Amino acid sequence: MHKAKQKKKFRIRYILLLVCLFYLSTTFLSQQKMMRRLEQERKVKEDKINSLNMEIAELQEKIKYADTPEFIERIAREELNMLKPGEILYIDKEKSKNKFIKGISN
């Protein structure tokens, strides 16, 4: 009878050990899966940050260029049809795509 009790205790301990191992294994695997997912999310966010930083740098360059006399002159000539003092504007009436003609004829 004594051996039967020992076998029963051993069996209970063995089952408890298996349950604990199963629990630890599933917990470990789910944490590994979560870590991989979080690492992927971090990489995506880092890539987005790098992309946005590059876009910010490009926009800052455009802002710097917008303050230059060359940019202001280009806008004045192209969009406002302005000329420098003493300049003469020659218009080819045969070219219907000339934006100066469109601006003058309207």
C-alpha angles and dihedrals in degrees: 000000000000091000091050091056091048091050090050092049090047091049092050091048090047092051091047090050091051091048091050092048091048091049093047092047094050091045092050093048094048090049091050090051091049091048091053091049093048091047090053091049090050091052092049091050092047090051090050091049091051091048092049091047090054090049090050090052091050092049091049089054090051090050090051090049091049089062094054123102090234092060093045091050092048092052092046091052100040103037104023097035091229125162133205116253109278095019119128121212116219116198124199103212091196092068106078091182093065106119091206090061091049090050094046098041095051 
